[in-house]
């Protein structure tokens, strides 16, 4: 009971600071790799005092401290960072297998959280995150920034022009030559990095390429689908899928466990099929052109890219011409800034952000089912009553 009372006191204290209109928010980042440092810079630019950095790899910690505000404290144990009652908001930018526990511990400590996508690494962990977030009444924003993008919000308004949509095609194409072959340049607490993952001997290949190992993530198949499937859920007003079937080609990245070329087909109770294809052995693309979603309606088709959208009305003409064409090359970075601003505004108002934990879990369930299907080689169904998948 004492622990519970202490937690409630910490939560109340944190909330009162956040609600103080004249007080600058103090933030911290857990995981100061490339994405963590980028988010640190964006939070700092928007006005958050980035007062603490945590990473178990010393070179990343040192780089993170350089990116943070003057006088920021460094930690190699995130639990010690969470003990600092002056920290209001926490960024979780670690490998996927740590997202759940770090987010849960942060909200239990009275912090609001910006957690990178995907929400979690298992279905069960995603539901634990929802329960902890709602019980503690904290604000948690999932880093699916399309939900805060002006261009994507404009595109969504066109869905009423399409008529019934029974098929959504999507893809993300680019090229990766090989896994990163790098040497450790400083101290690494390997056991702490592994955390809830299975124990094994130190392996720099796994550390630098964690995306491509099932223990920690699901490859770029999951990393990129986290954005695309979330956007499809948003545009189609969907939540949990009915079933997922995923197939992958031969692995063409030596040393990886997860293919860089794969397709998932997601069946929804709203009576449509969403297909996502990852192809990272294709040619190299400019970021403006490397991804696309096509919403095939009975009256029109909407093509949606990272920085453009086109609306094609039904036509029997040989050359289809869009009735609306919007292109804004070079603008996508603004989506992350707008997503952070939405999060910080909700920290002050205590309203739900644009990408809630529930929304993150809808996508997380589909992604976990895709990995299960890929590994077992068969279609996987979801049972909403038991909140479990079955193959």
Secondary structure by P-SEA (a helix, b strand, c coil): caaaaaaaaaaaaaaaaaacccbbbbbccccccaaaaaaaaaaaaacccccbbbbccaaaaaaaaaacccbbbbbccaaaaaacccccbbbbbccccaaaaaaaaaaaabbbbbccccccccaaaaaaaaaaaaaabbbbbccccccccaaaaaaaaaccccccccbbbbbbbbbbcccccccccccccccccccccccccccaaaaaccccccccccccaaaaaaaaaaaaaaaaccccccbbbbbbcccccccccccccbbbbbbbccbbbbbbbbbccccccccccccccccccccbbbbbcccbbbbbccccccbbbbcbbbbbcccaaaaaaaaaaaaaaaaaacccccccaaaaaaaaaaaaaaaaaaaacbbbbbbcccccccc
